[in-house]
Amino acid sequence: MTPELTALALAGLLQAVQFLLFAIPANMELGTGYTSSARDKPPSRQLSIRTARLQRALNNHFEALILFTLAVVVVTLGQQSTPVTQTAAWVYLAARILYIPAYALGLRPWRSVVWGIGFFATLTMIVAALL
């Protein structure tokens, strides 16, 4: 398995961890009656600020993971794995790990800086595969 595919697999596991980091407090705050329902009505209570931030960080990772997956597929199927693409894949993963506490704790502007690092690492992989 290429380093890029390993980073992708770990990013998938990170997604599962993020889901648990959000789902456990969400279930405690909203109650399983609501979270297991069809959610046709708005919840009677709102999520705490931190849990809502964890939900947004989770959603952001879903979005970022799409582009990262595309980058890994392009690099892997194009047989363009290089030290640059490998490093960029690990930088992406590290950025996504750091993004969770940065978002949950409301660290501005660091949350955006960490997001940008992961985004540009992904773009680096795509551009490197094309060159």
C-alpha positions as CSV (number, residue, x, y, z in Angstrom):
1,M,0.0,0.0,0.0
2,T,1.3,3.4,-0.9
3,P,1.9,6.0,1.9
4,E,-0.9,8.1,0.3
5,L,-3.4,5.1,0.6
6,T,-2.3,4.6,4.2
7,A,-2.9,8.2,5.0
8,L,-6.4,7.9,3.3
9,A,-7.2,4.8,5.3
10,L,-6.2,6.6,8.5
11,A,-8.2,9.7,7.5
12,G,-11.2,7.3,7.2
13,L,-10.6,6.1,10.7
14,L,-10.2,9.7,11.9
15,Q,-13.7,10.3,10.4
16,A,-15.1,7.6,12.5
17,V,-13.4,9.0,15.6
18,Q,-14.7,12.4,14.8
19,F,-18.2,10.9,14.5
20,L,-17.9,9.5,18.0
21,L,-16.5,12.7,19.4
22,F,-19.7,14.4,18.1
23,A,-22.3,11.7,18.5
24,I,-21.7,10.8,22.1
25,P,-22.2,14.4,23.5
26,A,-25.0,15.0,21.0
27,N,-26.9,12.0,22.2
28,M,-26.3,13.1,25.8
29,E,-27.5,16.7,25.1
30,L,-30.4,16.0,22.8
31,G,-31.5,12.6,24.2
32,T,-31.6,9.3,22.3
33,G,-35.4,9.8,21.7
34,Y,-34.6,12.7,19.4
35,T,-31.3,11.4,17.8
36,S,-32.9,8.0,17.0
37,S,-36.0,9.6,15.5
38,A,-36.7,10.7,12.0
39,R,-36.0,14.3,13.2
40,D,-39.1,15.6,11.5
41,K,-39.4,18.3,14.3
42,P,-36.6,20.5,15.6
43,P,-35.0,19.3,18.8
44,S,-36.4,20.7,22.0
45,R,-32.9,21.5,23.2
46,Q,-29.9,22.9,21.3
47,L,-26.4,21.5,21.2
48,S,-23.8,23.1,23.3
49,I,-21.4,25.4,21.6
50,R,-18.6,22.8,21.7
51,T,-20.8,19.9,20.4
52,A,-22.1,22.1,17.6
53,R,-18.5,22.9,16.7
54,L,-17.6,19.2,16.7
55,Q,-20.5,18.6,14.3
56,R,-19.2,21.4,12.0
57,A,-15.7,20.0,12.2
58,L,-17.1,16.5,11.3
59,N,-19.0,17.9,8.3
60,N,-15.9,19.8,7.2
61,H,-13.9,16.6,7.2
62,F,-16.5,14.9,5.0
63,E,-16.0,17.8,2.5
64,A,-12.2,17.8,2.7
65,L,-12.1,14.0,2.5
66,I,-13.7,14.1,-0.9
67,L,-10.9,16.2,-2.4
68,F,-8.2,14.3,-0.6
69,T,-9.6,10.9,-1.8
70,L,-9.6,12.3,-5.3
71,A,-5.9,13.3,-4.9
72,V,-5.0,9.9,-3.6
73,V,-6.8,8.2,-6.4
74,V,-5.1,10.4,-9.0
75,V,-1.6,9.8,-7.5
76,T,-2.1,6.1,-7.0
77,L,-3.7,5.2,-10.3
78,G,-1.4,7.5,-12.2
79,Q,1.5,5.9,-10.4
80,Q,2.8,9.3,-9.4
81,S,3.7,8.7,-5.8
82,T,6.8,10.7,-4.9
83,P,8.3,12.0,-1.7
84,V,6.3,15.3,-2.4
85,T,2.9,13.5,-2.6
86,Q,3.7,11.2,0.3
87,T,4.7,14.2,2.5
88,A,1.6,16.1,1.4
89,A,-0.6,13.2,2.4
90,W,0.8,13.0,5.9
91,V,0.6,16.8,6.2
92,Y,-3.1,16.6,5.2
93,L,-3.7,13.9,7.9
94,A,-1.9,15.9,10.6
95,A,-3.8,19.0,9.7
96,R,-7.1,17.2,9.9
97,I,-6.1,15.8,13.4
98,L,-5.2,19.3,14.6
99,Y,-8.3,20.8,13.1
100,I,-10.6,19.0,15.5
101,P,-9.4,20.6,18.7
102,A,-8.7,23.9,16.9
103,Y,-12.4,24.0,15.9
104,A,-13.8,22.6,19.1
105,L,-11.9,25.2,21.2
106,G,-12.7,28.0,18.8
107,L,-9.1,28.9,18.1
108,R,-9.1,31.8,15.7
109,P,-7.4,32.3,13.3
110,W,-5.5,29.0,13.9
111,R,-8.5,26.8,12.9
112,S,-8.4,28.5,9.4
113,V,-4.7,28.2,9.2
114,V,-4.8,24.5,9.9
115,W,-7.6,24.0,7.4
116,G,-5.6,25.9,4.8
117,I,-2.5,23.7,5.4
118,G,-4.6,20.6,4.8
119,F,-6.3,22.1,1.7
120,F,-3.0,23.1,0.1
121,A,-1.4,19.8,0.9
122,T,-4.2,18.1,-1.0
123,L,-3.8,20.5,-4.0
124,T,-0.1,19.8,-3.9
125,M,-0.8,16.2,-4.4
126,I,-3.0,16.8,-7.4
127,V,-0.6,19.3,-9.1
128,A,2.4,17.0,-8.4
129,A,0.6,14.1,-10.1
130,L,-0.1,16.2,-13.2
131,L,3.5,17.3,-13.5
